[in-house]
Amino acid sequence: MPRLTATADERLWVPVTGSLGLRGRRHRKAAIRMLLDSSRRQMGLETPSGRMAPWLMSQFVPMIMKRMDGRVLAWVWRDDPELLIATAQLQELTPHLRAARAMMPMEFDDTEAFHSPHLGTGERLVIDLPRGENAPPTATYTWDTGSHLVTLTAMSPDRERFGTVLGAIDELARSLRLDDDLTVGESNVLRLDPA
């Protein structure tokens, strides 16, 4: 199974994937708190999430992502982890996934072509002013490789500042690539460099 890799600018992004223990804990907790608060606002709940739930989730999320074995990568914005989170995902293109993509709401038809040096031409959809006042702005990048679907989704609760980070999200999307393992003989594995 291929794995996702990316070259995120360390001056802008803090990786959540692979940040076990104390490394990246503050950024993980802030990003999880932001996601919980955004989902509560979308459900019409005004009270923010407490401190315990983000802390508990921040302990388990890295282990869960490690078990995903390169199928999920995540980053938070270094300067303000509650401003932006980006998640990349690799999924096998099953008939069910193709059907689900075909039945997406009409606003998902407003995509534009987006080129990546590693994945070729895909699609970008920016919803910077969502219809619901509590819905967060998002940017979604998608590539269909024929056998897999590569998706990067970035989300922010701040409508005013979301446009200021779109360029950095574009650069992160362009750095995504697939690493594939080929079995050579009985027990050797050859890893191909995507470049």
N, C-alpha and C positions, 0 to 999 in steps of 0.2 A: 504494500500500500504506500503510495506517495506521502510525503510529509510537507507541510508548509514551512517555509522559512522566510525571513524578511530582514532587511537591514534598516532598522529604525534609527533615526538621528538621536543619539543619547542626550544631546542638549535639550531636546524637546519632549522626548517620550521616556517613560519608565515602564519596562516590561513587567506585566503581571505574571505571565507564563514563566515558570522556572524561578520565581522569587520566593523560595521557601524560607521559613523561619523569620528572622528579623529583617532580612534584606527586602526592601520594598513594602514593608508592612503598613507604614503610614499611608502610602499612596493607595494600596489595596483597600484599606478601610475607608478612605475618603471616596474612592470610586464606587464601592459597594453601597455606601451611605447615599451617594448621589443617585444610583440606580433605584434603590429602595424608595427614596423620597419622590423620584419622578413617577414611579409606578403608583405610589399612594396618591399623588396629585391627579393622575389620570383616572383613578377610581373615585375621585371626589373627596378623598380624605385629606384634610388640611394639616393634621398633626404630623410632625416629622417623625421618622423612625428613631428609636432610642439608640443608645450606644452599644447595647449588648448584641443585638442582631448583626450589625455590621462587623463587630469584633469576631463573633463566632464564625460568620461566613468567611471572613478574611483568613481564618485558620485553615478552613477546609478547601477553599477554592483552588489554591496552588496544587494540592494533592489531586484534586479531581482533574485539573487541567493537565497534570503530568500523566495521568492515566489515559488521556485522550491521544497521547503519543503523536504529537505534531499535527493533529487535525484541528486544533483550536489554538490561536495565539491572541493575546490581549495586551493592550498598552493603555496607560493613562497619561494625561498631559502633565509634564514635570512641574511647571510653575503653579498650576492650580488643578489638582487631581479631581476636584468636583466640577471642573469646567467641561472636561471631554474624556470620553472613553472610546477606544476603538477595538473591535474584535474581528479577527479573521477566522474563517471556518472553511474546511474542506469536506465536501460531502460527495458520496458516490451518487451518480445520476441514475436513480432508479426510475421506473415508469411512474411511480407515485409522486416523486419529487417533480418530475416534468409536468404532471397533471396539476399539482399544487401551484407551480409557477405560472401555468397557463390561466389559472383562475384567480390571479391576483387582482385587486381593485384597479379601477381605471387610471388612477393617478400614477400607477407604476408604469404606464405607457409613455410617460414623459421623460424617458431616459435619453442620454446622449452618448455618443461613442467615446470611449476612453481607452487610450493605448498604454500598454505596459511593455517594456523591453523584454520581459521574461515570459509573460502570459499571452501576449498578443493583444488584439483589440477586444475589449469587453464593453460593458455599459456602466454609466454613472447616473445615479438618480439623487438629486439634492432636493430635499424638502425643508427649506429654511423657514417657511412660514406655514406650519401645519394648520389644518382647519380648526381643530379643537384648541382652545386657549391653553389647556394644560398639557397638550401633546408636545413632546420635545422635538426640536429640529434634528434631522438626520441626513447623513450622506451614505449611500450604499453603492458599492462597486461590485460588479459581477462578471466572472469569466466562465464560459462553458468550454471545457477542454475536450468534450466528446464523451469522456468516461466519468469526469468529475466536475463538480461545480465549486468554484472558488469565490467566496464572498467576503468583503470587508465592509463592516458597518460601523460608522462613527455616530455618536449621539451626545448631545449637550443639553442641559436644561436652560441655558442662557441664549435666548433668541438674538439679543443684540450683539453678542461677541462671537456667535457661531461662524459668521462670515469671515472673521479675522483669522480663523485657523484652517479654513478650507484648503489653502495652498499646502500646508503641512500635511493634511490628510491625503491630498493628491500624491505627494512625494512618498508617503508611507505606502499607499496603494501601488505605486510604480515599483516599489522594492520587493513586493511579494513574489515568490517563486516556488516551484515544486522541486523537491529532492526525491529521487526514486532509487530504490534499492533493487539491484539485480543479483540473483543467486548465480554464483559461478561454481560449477561442480557440486559436490555433496554438501559442503559446510561453509564455504566462503561466501561473503557478501561484498559486492562491489558497489560503492556509493558514487553516483555520478554527480558531478558539479553541474548545477543548472546553467552556468555560463558556458 
